[in-house]
Amino acid sequence: MDRYRCMMLLLTAMTISAVLILVSAGKGVERRKSAAAARQAGMQERAPVGYVLREYEGHLALYRENGIRPYRVLDTEVWLLPEEDRAALENGILLETEQELRQMLEDWDS
């Protein structure tokens, strides 16, 4: 009978351990899914940036969102712009659409 009790006790301990391991693994997967969903939601909340206007060699230049080099350099010379616009160009002016870009360039040309 003593041997039977030891086997039952061992089997019970193994079962409890297995349940704890499975629950812990499930919680880890759940946390990773939750974190991934939060990252995805954060990415969706941020408006897409189509253009970034910056100064390049004294001229206005268009950059892609994460671009290091301009993909288009405009004829507009930066020194002709108002002081506050030149200051904004140092950090880059983010524009979502081509319409916003056209409007800003038209405002500077007038």
The first five atom37 places (N, CA, C, CB, O) and aatype in JSON, in Angstrom:
{
  "aatype": [12, 3, 1, 18, 1, 4, 12, 12, 10, 10, 10, 16, 0, 12, 16, 9, 15, 0, 19, 10, 9, 10, 19, 15, 0, 7, 11, 7, 19, 6, 1, 1, 11, 15, 0, 0, 0, 0, 1, 5, 0, 7, 12, 5, 6, 1, 0, 14, 19, 7, 18, 19, 10, 1, 6, 18, 6, 7, 8, 10, 0, 10, 18, 1, 6, 2, 7, 9, 1, 14, 18, 1, 19, 10, 3, 16, 6, 19, 17, 10, 10, 14, 6, 6, 3, 1, 0, 0, 10, 6, 2, 7, 9, 10, 10, 6, 16, 6, 5, 6, 10, 1, 5, 12, 10, 6, 3, 17, 3, 15],
  "atom_mask": [
    [1, 1, 1, 1, 1],
    [1, 1, 1, 1, 1],
    [1, 1, 1, 1, 1],
    [1, 1, 1, 1, 1],
    [1, 1, 1, 1, 1],
    [1, 1, 1, 1, 1],
    [1, 1, 1, 1, 1],
    [1, 1, 1, 1, 1],
    [1, 1, 1, 1, 1],
    [1, 1, 1, 1, 1],
    [1, 1, 1, 1, 1],
    [1, 1, 1, 1, 1],
    [1, 1, 1, 1, 1],
    [1, 1, 1, 1, 1],
    [1, 1, 1, 1, 1],
    [1, 1, 1, 1, 1],
    [1, 1, 1, 1, 1],
    [1, 1, 1, 1, 1],
    [1, 1, 1, 1, 1],
    [1, 1, 1, 1, 1],
    [1, 1, 1, 1, 1],
    [1, 1, 1, 1, 1],
    [1, 1, 1, 1, 1],
    [1, 1, 1, 1, 1],
    [1, 1, 1, 1, 1],
    [1, 1, 1, 0, 1],
    [1, 1, 1, 1, 1],
    [1, 1, 1, 0, 1],
    [1, 1, 1, 1, 1],
    [1, 1, 1, 1, 1],
    [1, 1, 1, 1, 1],
    [1, 1, 1, 1, 1],
    [1, 1, 1, 1, 1],
    [1, 1, 1, 1, 1],
    [1, 1, 1, 1, 1],
    [1, 1, 1, 1, 1],
    [1, 1, 1, 1, 1],
    [1, 1, 1, 1, 1],
    [1, 1, 1, 1, 1],
    [1, 1, 1, 1, 1],
    [1, 1, 1, 1, 1],
    [1, 1, 1, 0, 1],
    [1, 1, 1, 1, 1],
    [1, 1, 1, 1, 1],
    [1, 1, 1, 1, 1],
    [1, 1, 1, 1, 1],
    [1, 1, 1, 1, 1],
    [1, 1, 1, 1, 1],
    [1, 1, 1, 1, 1],
    [1, 1, 1, 0, 1],
    [1, 1, 1, 1, 1],
    [1, 1, 1, 1, 1],
    [1, 1, 1, 1, 1],
    [1, 1, 1, 1, 1],
    [1, 1, 1, 1, 1],
    [1, 1, 1, 1, 1],
    [1, 1, 1, 1, 1],
    [1, 1, 1, 0, 1],
    [1, 1, 1, 1, 1],
    [1, 1, 1, 1, 1],
    [1, 1, 1, 1, 1],
    [1, 1, 1, 1, 1],
    [1, 1, 1, 1, 1],
    [1, 1, 1, 1, 1],
    [1, 1, 1, 1, 1],
    [1, 1, 1, 1, 1],
    [1, 1, 1, 0, 1],
    [1, 1, 1, 1, 1],
    [1, 1, 1, 1, 1],
    [1, 1, 1, 1, 1],
    [1, 1, 1, 1, 1],
    [1, 1, 1, 1, 1],
    [1, 1, 1, 1, 1],
    [1, 1, 1, 1, 1],
    [1, 1, 1, 1, 1],
    [1, 1, 1, 1, 1],
    [1, 1, 1, 1, 1],
    [1, 1, 1, 1, 1],
    [1, 1, 1, 1, 1],
    [1, 1, 1, 1, 1],
    [1, 1, 1, 1, 1],
    [1, 1, 1, 1, 1],
    [1, 1, 1, 1, 1],
    [1, 1, 1, 1, 1],
    [1, 1, 1, 1, 1],
    [1, 1, 1, 1, 1],
    [1, 1, 1, 1, 1],
    [1, 1, 1, 1, 1],
    [1, 1, 1, 1, 1],
    [1, 1, 1, 1, 1],
    [1, 1, 1, 1, 1],
    [1, 1, 1, 0, 1],
    [1, 1, 1, 1, 1],
    [1, 1, 1, 1, 1],
    [1, 1, 1, 1, 1],
    [1, 1, 1, 1, 1],
    [1, 1, 1, 1, 1],
    [1, 1, 1, 1, 1],
    [1, 1, 1, 1, 1],
    [1, 1, 1, 1, 1],
    [1, 1, 1, 1, 1],
    [1, 1, 1, 1, 1],
    [1, 1, 1, 1, 1],
    [1, 1, 1, 1, 1],
    [1, 1, 1, 1, 1],
    [1, 1, 1, 1, 1],
    [1, 1, 1, 1, 1],
    [1, 1, 1, 1, 1],
    [1, 1, 1, 1, 1],
    [1, 1, 1, 1, 1]
  ],
  "atom_positions": [
    [[0.82, -1.18, 0.0], [0.0, 0.0, 0.0], [0.87, 1.26, 0.0], [-0.94, -0.01, 1.2], [0.52, 2.27, -0.61]],
    [[1.98, 1.2, 0.66], [2.88, 2.34, 0.76], [3.43, 2.71, -0.62], [4.03, 2.04, 1.74], [3.58, 3.88, -0.97]],
    [[3.72, 1.68, -1.39], [4.22, 1.9, -2.74], [3.14, 2.55, -3.61], [4.7, 0.58, -3.36], [3.44, 3.42, -4.42]],
    [[1.93, 2.12, -3.45], [0.8, 2.68, -4.19], [0.61, 4.16, -3.87], [-0.48, 1.9, -3.86], [0.36, 4.96, -4.77]],
    [[0.73, 4.54, -2.59], [0.6, 5.94, -2.18], [1.71, 6.8, -2.79], [0.63, 6.05, -0.65], [1.45, 7.91, -3.26]],
    [[2.92, 6.3, -2.79], [4.04, 7.04, -3.37], [3.81, 7.27, -4.86], [5.36, 6.28, -3.15], [4.08, 8.36, -5.37]],
    [[3.33, 6.26, -5.56], [3.05, 6.39, -6.99], [1.93, 7.41, -7.24], [2.66, 5.02, -7.6], [2.03, 8.22, -8.16]],
    [[0.88, 7.37, -6.42], [-0.23, 8.31, -6.57], [0.22, 9.73, -6.25], [-1.4, 7.9, -5.66], [-0.17, 10.67, -6.93]],
    [[1.04, 9.87, -5.21], [1.55, 11.18, -4.84], [2.45, 11.75, -5.95], [2.33, 11.09, -3.5], [2.35, 12.93, -6.29]],
    [[3.3, 10.91, -6.5], [4.17, 11.32, -7.59], [3.35, 11.7, -8.83], [5.17, 10.2, -7.93], [3.63, 12.71, -9.48]],
    [[2.36, 10.91, -9.15], [1.49, 11.18, -10.3], [0.71, 12.48, -10.1], [0.52, 10.0, -10.52], [0.56, 13.26, -11.04]],
    [[0.24, 12.73, -8.9], [-0.48, 13.97, -8.59], [0.45, 15.17, -8.71], [-1.09, 13.91, -7.17], [0.06, 16.2, -9.27]],
    [[1.65, 15.06, -8.19], [2.61, 16.15, -8.26], [2.99, 16.45, -9.71], [3.87, 15.8, -7.45], [3.11, 17.61, -10.1]],
    [[3.16, 15.4, -10.51], [3.49, 15.59, -11.92], [2.33, 16.25, -12.67], [3.84, 14.26, -12.57], [2.55, 17.09, -13.54]],
    [[1.12, 15.87, -12.35], [-0.06, 16.45, -12.99], [-0.19, 17.93, -12.64], [-1.33, 15.7, -12.56], [-0.45, 18.76, -13.52]],
    [[0.0, 18.25, -11.38], [-0.08, 19.66, -10.95], [1.03, 20.47, -11.61], [0.03, 19.76, -9.4], [0.79, 21.59, -12.06]],
    [[2.23, 19.93, -11.68], [3.34, 20.62, -12.33], [3.05, 20.87, -13.81], [4.63, 19.81, -12.19], [3.3, 21.95, -14.33]],
    [[2.51, 19.86, -14.47], [2.19, 20.0, -15.88], [1.12, 21.08, -16.1], [1.71, 18.66, -16.46], [1.22, 21.88, -17.03]],
    [[0.11, 21.11, -15.25], [-0.94, 22.13, -15.35], [-0.34, 23.52, -15.14], [-2.07, 21.86, -14.33], [-0.67, 24.45, -15.88]],
    [[0.53, 23.67, -14.14], [1.16, 24.97, -13.88], [2.03, 25.42, -15.07], [2.02, 24.9, -12.61], [2.01, 26.6, -15.44]],
    [[2.76, 24.51, -15.65], [3.6, 24.84, -16.8], [2.74, 25.27, -17.99], [4.48, 23.64, -17.2], [3.06, 26.26, -18.65]],
    [[1.66, 24.56, -18.25], [0.79, 24.9, -19.36], [0.1, 26.26, -19.15], [-0.26, 23.82, -19.57], [-0.03, 27.05, -20.09]],
    [[-0.33, 26.52, -17.93], [-0.97, 27.81, -17.63], [0.04, 28.94, -17.8], [-1.55, 27.81, -16.19], [-0.28, 29.98, -18.38]],
    [[1.25, 28.75, -17.29], [2.3, 29.78, -17.43], [2.62, 30.03, -18.9], [3.57, 29.36, -16.67], [2.75, 31.18, -19.32]],
    [[2.76, 28.97, -19.67], [3.05, 29.12, -21.09], [1.91, 29.86, -21.8], [3.29, 27.75, -21.75], [2.15, 30.71, -22.66]],
    [[0.69, 29.53, -21.45], [-0.47, 30.2, -22.04], [-0.49, 31.69, -21.7], [0.0, 0.0, 0.0], [-0.81, 32.51, -22.56]],
    [[-0.15, 32.03, -20.47], [-0.1, 33.44, -20.06], [0.99, 34.18, -20.84], [0.15, 33.57, -18.54], [0.8, 35.33, -21.24]],
    [[2.13, 33.54, -21.05], [3.21, 34.16, -21.82], [2.79, 34.45, -23.25], [0.0, 0.0, 0.0], [3.07, 35.52, -23.78]],
    [[2.12, 33.51, -23.87], [1.63, 33.7, -25.24], [0.6, 34.83, -25.25], [1.01, 32.4, -25.79], [0.6, 35.67, -26.15]],
    [[-0.27, 34.84, -24.25], [-1.29, 35.88, -24.16], [-0.65, 37.26, -24.01], [-2.24, 35.61, -22.97], [-1.09, 38.22, -24.64]],
    [[0.4, 37.37, -23.19], [1.1, 38.65, -23.02], [1.75, 39.11, -24.31], [2.15, 38.52, -21.91], [1.7, 40.29, -24.66]],
    [[2.38, 38.18, -25.03], [3.02, 38.53, -26.3], [1.99, 38.99, -27.32], [3.81, 37.35, -26.85], [2.23, 39.94, -28.06]],
    [[0.84, 38.32, -27.37], [-0.22, 38.74, -28.29], [-0.73, 40.12, -27.91], [-1.37, 37.72, -28.28], [-0.96, 40.96, -28.78]],
    [[-0.9, 40.35, -26.63], [-1.38, 41.65, -26.15], [-0.39, 42.76, -26.5], [-1.61, 41.61, -24.64], [-0.8, 43.84, -26.93]],
    [[0.9, 42.5, -26.3], [1.93, 43.49, -26.62], [1.97, 43.76, -28.12], [3.31, 43.02, -26.13], [2.11, 44.91, -28.54]],
    [[1.83, 42.72, -28.93], [1.83, 42.89, -30.38], [0.62, 43.69, -30.82], [1.84, 41.52, -31.09], [0.73, 44.54, -31.71]],
    [[-0.53, 43.44, -30.21], [-1.75, 44.19, -30.54], [-1.59, 45.66, -30.16], [-2.97, 43.58, -29.83], [-2.04, 46.54, -30.89]],
    [[-0.96, 45.92, -29.02], [-0.74, 47.31, -28.59], [0.2, 48.03, -29.55], [-0.17, 47.34, -27.16], [-0.03, 49.19, -29.88]],
    [[1.26, 47.35, -29.99], [2.18, 47.96, -30.95], [1.46, 48.25, -32.26], [3.39, 47.04, -31.21], [1.64, 49.31, -32.85]],
    [[0.65, 47.31, -32.71], [-0.09, 47.49, -33.96], [-1.05, 48.66, -33.85], [-0.84, 46.21, -34.32], [-1.18, 49.45, -34.79]],
    [[-1.74, 48.77, -32.71], [-2.68, 49.88, -32.51], [-1.93, 51.2, -32.5], [-3.45, 49.71, -31.19], [-2.42, 52.18, -33.06]],
    [[-0.77, 51.24, -31.89], [0.04, 52.46, -31.86], [0.48, 52.87, -33.25], [0.0, 0.0, 0.0], [0.54, 54.06, -33.56]],
    [[0.81, 51.9, -34.08], [1.23, 52.19, -35.44], [0.06, 52.71, -36.27], [1.83, 50.96, -36.08], [0.24, 53.57, -37.13]],
    [[-1.14, 52.19, -36.02], [-2.31, 52.62, -36.78], [-2.77, 54.0, -36.37], [-3.43, 51.63, -36.61], [-3.32, 54.73, -37.19]],
    [[-2.56, 54.38, -35.11], [-2.99, 55.69, -34.64], [-2.16, 56.8, -35.26], [-2.89, 55.76, -33.13], [-2.67, 57.9, -35.48]],
    [[-0.9, 56.52, -35.56], [-0.02, 57.52, -36.13], [-0.38, 57.72, -37.6], [1.45, 57.11, -35.98], [-0.47, 56.76, -38.36]],
    [[-0.58, 58.96, -37.98], [-0.92, 59.26, -39.36], [0.28, 58.98, -40.27], [-1.38, 60.74, -39.5], [1.42, 59.27, -39.9]],
    [[0.01, 58.43, -41.42], [1.12, 58.17, -42.33], [1.7, 59.48, -42.85], [0.67, 57.28, -43.49], [0.98, 60.43, -43.13]],
    [[3.01, 59.5, -42.97], [3.69, 60.68, -43.47], [4.1, 60.39, -44.91], [4.93, 61.04, -42.59], [4.81, 59.42, -45.19]],
    [[3.65, 61.24, -45.81], [3.99, 61.04, -47.2], [5.26, 61.8, -47.58], [0.0, 0.0, 0.0], [6.06, 61.32, -48.39]],
    [[5.43, 62.98, -46.99], [6.56, 63.84, -47.36], [7.14, 64.5, -46.12], [6.12, 64.9, -48.38], [6.45, 64.76, -45.14]],
    [[8.43, 64.75, -46.19], [9.1, 65.54, -45.17], [9.87, 66.61, -45.92], [10.05, 64.66, -44.25], [10.72, 66.31, -46.76]],
    [[9.58, 67.86, -45.6], [10.3, 68.99, -46.2], [11.45, 69.38, -45.29], [9.35, 70.19, -46.45], [11.26, 69.57, -44.09]],
    [[12.64, 69.5, -45.86], [13.82, 69.94, -45.11], [14.68, 70.8, -46.03], [14.63, 68.72, -44.56], [14.43, 70.9, -47.23]],
    [[15.67, 71.39, -45.43], [16.64, 72.16, -46.19], [17.75, 71.22, -46.67], [17.23, 73.33, -45.33], [18.2, 70.35, -45.92]],
    [[18.18, 71.41, -47.91], [19.3, 70.63, -48.46], [20.13, 71.56, -49.33], [18.79, 69.38, -49.26], [19.67, 72.02, -50.38]],
    [[21.33, 71.84, -48.91], [22.25, 72.7, -49.64], [21.61, 74.03, -50.03], [22.75, 72.0, -50.89], [21.78, 74.52, -51.14]],
    [[20.86, 74.62, -49.08], [20.27, 75.92, -49.29], [18.93, 75.93, -50.0], [0.0, 0.0, 0.0], [18.35, 77.0, -50.2]],
    [[18.43, 74.77, -50.38], [17.16, 74.66, -51.09], [16.18, 73.78, -50.31], [17.37, 74.1, -52.5], [16.58, 72.99, -49.45]],
    [[14.9, 73.94, -50.63], [13.9, 73.03, -50.08], [14.08, 71.66, -50.72], [12.45, 73.56, -50.3], [14.36, 71.56, -51.91]],
    [[13.93, 70.61, -49.93], [14.06, 69.27, -50.46], [12.98, 68.37, -49.87], [15.47, 68.69, -50.16], [12.57, 68.53, -48.71]],
    [[12.52, 67.43, -50.69], [11.53, 66.45, -50.25], [12.25, 65.15, -49.89], [10.46, 66.19, -51.35], [13.1, 64.66, -50.63]],
    [[11.87, 64.62, -48.74], [12.42, 63.35, -48.26], [11.28, 62.37, -48.06], [13.22, 63.54, -46.95], [10.14, 62.77, -47.81]],
    [[11.58, 61.13, -48.17], [10.64, 60.09, -47.73], [10.68, 60.1, -46.21], [11.01, 58.66, -48.31], [11.57, 60.71, -45.62]],
    [[9.73, 59.44, -45.57], [9.61, 59.51, -44.11], [10.91, 59.2, -43.38], [8.54, 58.55, -43.64], [11.3, 59.95, -42.48]],
    [[11.58, 58.14, -43.74], [12.82, 57.76, -43.05], [14.05, 57.98, -43.92], [12.75, 56.3, -42.61], [15.12, 57.42, -43.65]],
    [[13.9, 58.78, -44.96], [14.98, 58.97, -45.91], [16.13, 59.79, -45.35], [0.0, 0.0, 0.0], [15.93, 60.72, -44.57]],
    [[17.33, 59.44, -45.76], [18.53, 60.16, -45.36], [18.86, 61.21, -46.42], [19.72, 59.18, -45.17], [19.31, 62.31, -46.1]],
    [[18.63, 60.86, -47.67], [18.9, 61.76, -48.78], [17.58, 62.21, -49.4], [19.81, 61.08, -49.84], [16.6, 61.45, -49.4]],
    [[17.55, 63.42, -49.93], [16.31, 63.87, -50.57], [16.05, 63.1, -51.85], [16.38, 65.38, -50.87], [16.99, 62.72, -52.56]],
    [[14.78, 62.86, -52.15], [14.49, 62.25, -53.43], [14.13, 63.31, -54.46], [13.35, 61.23, -53.29], [14.03, 63.02, -55.65]],
    [[13.95, 64.55, -54.0], [13.7, 65.66, -54.92], [14.14, 66.97, -54.26], [12.19, 65.73, -55.32], [13.74, 67.28, -53.14]],
    [[14.97, 67.72, -54.95], [15.4, 69.03, -54.48], [14.65, 70.08, -55.3], [16.97, 69.21, -54.6], [14.66, 70.05, -56.53]],
    [[13.99, 71.0, -54.59], [13.19, 72.03, -55.25], [14.03, 73.27, -55.53], [11.97, 72.39, -54.39], [15.11, 73.44, -54.97]],
    [[13.52, 74.13, -56.4], [14.24, 75.36, -56.76], [14.16, 76.42, -55.67], [13.7, 75.92, -58.06], [14.96, 77.36, -55.66]],
    [[13.22, 76.3, -54.75], [13.01, 77.32, -53.72], [14.21, 77.4, -52.78], [11.73, 77.02, -52.92], [14.62, 76.41, -52.19]],
    [[14.75, 78.6, -52.66], [15.89, 78.79, -51.76], [15.38, 79.09, -50.35], [16.79, 79.94, -52.27], [14.47, 79.9, -50.16]],
    [[15.96, 78.43, -49.39], [15.5, 78.5, -48.0], [15.65, 79.9, -47.42], [16.26, 77.51, -47.14], [14.8, 80.32, -46.63]],
    [[16.67, 80.63, -47.79], [16.9, 81.94, -47.18], [15.78, 82.93, -47.52], [18.24, 82.51, -47.64], [15.64, 83.95, -46.85]],
    [[14.99, 82.63, -48.56], [13.88, 83.5, -48.93], [12.64, 83.3, -48.05], [13.51, 83.26, -50.38], [11.72, 84.13, -48.08]],
    [[12.61, 82.24, -47.29], [11.44, 81.91, -46.46], [11.45, 82.71, -45.16], [11.4, 80.41, -46.16], [12.51, 83.16, -44.72]],
    [[10.27, 82.88, -44.54], [10.21, 83.55, -43.23], [11.01, 82.77, -42.18], [8.74, 83.69, -42.77], [11.2, 81.56, -42.29]],
    [[11.48, 83.48, -41.17], [12.33, 82.9, -40.12], [11.68, 81.68, -39.45], [12.63, 83.96, -39.06], [12.35, 80.68, -39.23]],
    [[10.38, 81.77, -39.12], [9.73, 80.65, -38.43], [9.65, 79.41, -39.32], [8.31, 81.05, -37.98], [9.72, 78.28, -38.82]],
    [[9.52, 79.6, -40.62], [9.51, 78.46, -41.54], [10.9, 77.83, -41.66], [9.0, 78.89, -42.93], [11.04, 76.61, -41.74]],
    [[11.92, 78.68, -41.68], [13.3, 78.14, -41.71], [13.59, 77.34, -40.45], [14.33, 79.29, -41.86], [14.24, 76.3, -40.51]],
    [[13.1, 77.81, -39.31], [13.3, 77.08, -38.05], [12.57, 75.74, -38.09], [12.82, 77.92, -36.84], [13.09, 74.72, -37.63]],
    [[11.35, 75.73, -38.64], [10.58, 74.48, -38.73], [11.26, 73.48, -39.66], [9.15, 74.76, -39.24], [11.19, 72.27, -39.43]],
    [[11.92, 73.96, -40.69], [12.61, 73.07, -41.63], [13.77, 72.32, -40.98], [13.12, 73.87, -42.81], [14.14, 71.24, -41.43]],
    [[14.34, 72.88, -39.93], [15.45, 72.2, -39.26], [15.02, 70.85, -38.71], [16.0, 73.08, -38.12], [15.79, 69.89, -38.76]],
    [[13.8, 70.77, -38.19], [13.28, 69.5, -37.68], [12.57, 68.7, -38.75], [12.33, 69.74, -36.52], [12.32, 67.5, -38.58]],
    [[12.24, 69.35, -39.86], [11.48, 68.7, -40.92], [10.01, 69.0, -40.75], [0.0, 0.0, 0.0], [9.46, 68.89, -39.65]],
    [[9.37, 69.36, -41.83], [7.93, 69.63, -41.83], [7.26, 68.4, -42.42], [7.57, 70.93, -42.65], [7.5, 68.05, -43.57]],
    [[6.41, 67.75, -41.62], [5.77, 66.5, -42.03], [4.45, 66.8, -42.74], [5.52, 65.58, -40.81], [3.61, 67.56, -42.24]],
    [[4.28, 66.22, -43.91], [3.08, 66.4, -44.71], [2.55, 65.04, -45.12], [3.37, 67.29, -45.95], [3.3, 64.18, -45.58]],
    [[1.24, 64.84, -44.95], [0.66, 63.53, -45.25], [0.35, 63.33, -46.72], [-0.59, 63.34, -44.45], [0.51, 62.23, -47.24]],
    [[-0.1, 64.38, -47.38], [-0.56, 64.22, -48.75], [0.14, 65.18, -49.7], [-2.07, 64.43, -48.83], [0.77, 66.15, -49.28]],
    [[0.02, 64.88, -50.98], [0.57, 65.76, -51.99], [-0.18, 67.08, -52.01], [0.53, 65.1, -53.38], [0.39, 68.12, -52.33]],
    [[-1.47, 67.05, -51.67], [-2.26, 68.28, -51.61], [-1.71, 69.22, -50.54], [-3.75, 67.95, -51.32], [-1.59, 70.43, -50.77]],
    [[-1.38, 68.69, -49.37], [-0.78, 69.51, -48.31], [0.55, 70.1, -48.78], [-0.57, 68.67, -47.03], [0.86, 71.26, -48.5]],
    [[1.32, 69.3, -49.47], [2.61, 69.76, -50.0], [2.4, 70.91, -50.98], [3.37, 68.6, -50.68], [3.06, 71.95, -50.87]],
    [[1.49, 70.72, -51.93], [1.21, 71.77, -52.92], [0.75, 73.06, -52.25], [0.15, 71.3, -53.92], [1.18, 74.15, -52.62]],
    [[-0.14, 72.92, -51.25], [-0.66, 74.09, -50.56], [0.45, 74.86, -49.85], [-1.74, 73.67, -49.55], [0.49, 76.09, -49.9]],
    [[1.35, 74.14, -49.19], [2.44, 74.8, -48.49], [3.37, 75.52, -49.46], [3.22, 73.78, -47.66], [3.78, 76.65, -49.21]],
    [[3.69, 74.86, -50.57], [4.56, 75.48, -51.56], [3.9, 76.7, -52.19], [4.94, 74.47, -52.63], [4.57, 77.7, -52.47]],
    [[2.6, 76.63, -52.43], [1.87, 77.77, -52.98], [1.87, 78.93, -51.98], [0.42, 77.37, -53.33], [2.03, 80.08, -52.38]],
    [[1.71, 78.64, -50.69], [1.74, 79.69, -49.67], [3.1, 80.39, -49.67], [1.44, 79.09, -48.28], [3.16, 81.61, -49.51]],
    [[4.16, 79.65, -49.83], [5.49, 80.25, -49.83], [5.76, 81.05, -51.1], [6.56, 79.17, -49.66], [6.48, 82.04, -51.07]],
    [[5.18, 80.62, -52.21], [5.4, 81.32, -53.49], [4.61, 82.62, -53.57], [5.01, 80.42, -54.65], [4.97, 83.51, -54.35]],
    [[3.55, 82.76, -52.78], [2.73, 83.98, -52.87], [3.24, 85.08, -51.98], [1.3, 83.69, -52.51], [2.66, 86.16, -51.95]]
  ]
}
